[in-house]
Amino acid sequence: MATKVYIVYYSMYGHVEKLAEEIKKGAASVEGVEAKLWQVPETLPDEVLTKMSAPPKSDIPVITPNELAEADGFIFGFPTRFGMMAAQFKAFLDATGGLWRTQQLAGKPAGIFYSTGSQGGGQETTPLTAITQLVHHGMIFVPIGYTFGAGMFEIEKVKGGSPYGAGTYAGDGSRQPSELELQQAFHQGKYIAGIAKKLKAAAA
């Protein structure tokens, strides 16, 4: 039976979504893993999104809280808002109380990826503050550490991400994830999918 890894994200301008797509490729590269992309619901009205120049949402399906219970592992992604996850993703997690009461997510591995506007904009505080959500559900936080190798030490070029997980810099919105950032995202997907597969096999 396939190991299901859900890549669940919120993306307003597309930066997080690009990382998510690469993460899915990485997870799907692990034999026996079924990777699926999901968006969380938007909480802002269309007129506000229009004023913010946000592009239309992609056709990636929108997840409901109960659908999380189907997965064996997760990789959650979101942009930062003042060093923490965007409110849209927090609102989604706030609706998982039923899963918390029944502990349906306990023991399942979960990783985090993110986008910030600048180098000091939350590349570490965003995932760090998000870990509390995993803890209360009893999920197992899986950082990538330095498993990405030499790419973790790149200092000549601007590169998002950290030992917590893959990341990118959006800048004023015009900057798109670099090739190295996308490679790190692929690595994260593959790495966490491999761990989810091992944990499921051990529990069988």
C-alpha positions in Angstrom: 0.0 0.0 0.0 1.4 3.4 -1.0 2.7 5.9 1.5 0.6 9.1 1.1 2.5 12.3 1.5 0.4 15.5 1.4 2.0 18.8 0.5 -0.4 21.3 1.9 0.2 25.0 1.3 -1.0 28.6 1.1 0.4 30.8 -1.6 -0.8 34.3 -2.4 1.6 35.3 -5.2 2.9 31.9 -6.3 6.3 31.7 -4.7 5.3 29.0 -2.1 3.3 27.2 -4.8 6.5 26.8 -7.0 8.3 25.3 -4.0 5.4 23.0 -3.4 5.4 21.7 -7.0 9.1 20.9 -6.7 8.6 19.3 -3.3 5.9 17.1 -4.8 8.4 15.9 -7.5 10.9 15.0 -4.9 8.4 13.1 -2.8 7.0 11.3 -5.8 10.6 10.2 -6.8 10.6 7.8 -3.8 9.3 4.4 -4.8 6.0 3.5 -3.2 5.1 7.1 -2.3 2.0 8.8 -3.5 2.4 12.6 -3.3 -0.4 15.1 -3.6 -0.7 18.9 -3.6 -3.4 20.7 -1.7 -4.2 24.3 -1.1 -5.8 25.6 2.1 -8.9 27.8 1.8 -8.5 31.5 1.1 -9.9 33.7 3.8 -9.7 37.1 2.1 -12.5 38.3 -0.1 -11.9 38.7 -3.9 -12.0 42.5 -3.8 -9.2 42.6 -1.2 -7.1 40.1 -3.2 -7.6 42.3 -6.3 -6.4 45.4 -4.5 -3.4 43.4 -3.4 -2.7 42.4 -7.0 -2.8 38.7 -6.1 -3.1 36.5 -9.2 -6.0 34.0 -9.5 -5.6 30.7 -7.6 -4.4 27.7 -9.5 -6.6 24.6 -9.9 -4.9 22.7 -7.1 -7.7 21.2 -5.0 -8.6 22.9 -1.7 -8.2 20.6 1.3 -10.6 20.2 4.3 -9.2 19.5 7.8 -10.6 15.9 7.9 -8.7 15.0 4.7 -5.5 15.3 6.6 -6.2 12.1 8.4 -5.8 10.2 5.1 -2.1 11.0 4.8 0.9 9.2 6.3 3.1 12.4 6.2 2.9 16.1 5.5 5.0 19.0 4.2 3.3 22.3 5.1 4.1 25.5 3.3 3.2 29.2 3.7 4.5 32.7 3.3 5.5 34.7 6.4 3.6 37.5 8.0 5.7 39.3 10.5 7.9 36.3 11.1 5.0 33.8 11.5 2.8 31.7 9.2 0.2 33.5 7.1 -3.2 33.8 8.8 -4.8 31.7 6.0 -2.8 28.7 7.0 -3.3 29.4 10.8 -7.1 29.6 10.2 -6.9 26.1 8.5 -5.0 24.6 11.4 -7.4 26.3 13.9 -10.2 24.2 12.2 -8.4 20.9 13.0 -9.7 20.6 16.6 -11.6 17.4 15.7 -8.4 15.7 14.6 -6.7 16.9 17.7 -9.4 15.5 20.0 -9.1 12.1 18.3 -5.3 12.3 17.9 -5.5 11.2 14.3 -2.3 13.1 13.3 -0.2 11.9 16.2 3.0 10.2 15.3 2.9 11.3 11.7 6.0 13.1 10.3 5.7 16.7 9.0 8.1 19.2 7.4 7.8 22.9 6.8 8.7 25.2 3.9 8.2 28.9 3.5 8.7 32.2 1.7 9.8 35.6 3.1 10.2 39.0 1.6 13.8 39.6 2.8 16.8 37.9 4.5 15.7 39.2 7.9 12.1 38.5 7.2 11.6 35.2 9.0 13.5 32.4 7.3 14.0 30.7 10.7 11.3 32.3 12.9 8.5 31.3 10.5 9.1 27.6 10.7 10.2 27.8 14.4 6.9 29.4 15.5 5.0 26.9 13.3 6.3 23.9 15.2 3.9 24.6 18.0 1.0 23.5 15.7 2.7 20.2 15.1 3.5 19.7 18.8 -0.1 20.0 19.9 -1.2 17.4 17.3 1.7 15.0 18.4 3.2 15.1 14.9 6.9 14.5 14.4 8.7 17.6 13.1 11.2 16.6 10.4 13.8 19.3 9.6 16.1 18.8 6.7 19.1 19.7 8.8 22.2 19.9 6.6 21.2 16.9 4.5 21.1 19.1 1.4 24.9 19.2 1.5 27.0 22.0 -0.1 23.9 23.9 -1.1 23.3 24.7 2.5 26.5 26.7 2.7 25.9 28.9 -0.4 26.8 32.5 0.5 27.8 34.0 -2.9 24.2 33.9 -4.1 20.9 34.8 -2.4 19.3 31.6 -1.2 16.4 31.0 1.0 15.9 28.0 3.3 17.5 26.8 6.5 18.0 23.6 8.5 14.2 23.9 9.3 13.2 23.4 5.6 13.2 24.8 2.1 12.5 28.4 1.5 12.7 31.3 -0.9 12.9 35.1 -1.0 10.1 36.9 -2.7 11.5 40.4 -2.4 9.0 42.8 -3.8 7.2 39.9 -5.5 9.2 40.0 -8.7 11.9 37.5 -7.6 11.1 33.9 -8.3 12.6 30.8 -6.6 16.1 30.2 -7.8 17.4 26.9 -9.3 19.2 26.2 -6.0 16.1 26.9 -3.9 14.1 24.6 -6.2 16.7 21.9 -5.8 16.5 22.2 -2.0 12.7 21.9 -2.3 13.0 18.7 -4.3 15.5 17.4 -1.7 13.1 18.2 1.1 10.2 16.3 -0.6 12.4 13.3 -1.2 13.9 13.3 2.2 10.6 13.6 4.2 8.8 11.1 1.9 11.6 8.6 2.6 11.1 9.0 6.3 7.3 8.8 6.1 7.7 5.5 4.1 10.1 4.1 6.8 7.8 5.1 9.6 4.8 3.5 7.9 6.7 0.3 7.3 7.8 0.1 10.9 4.3 0.6 12.2 2.9 -2.2 9.9 
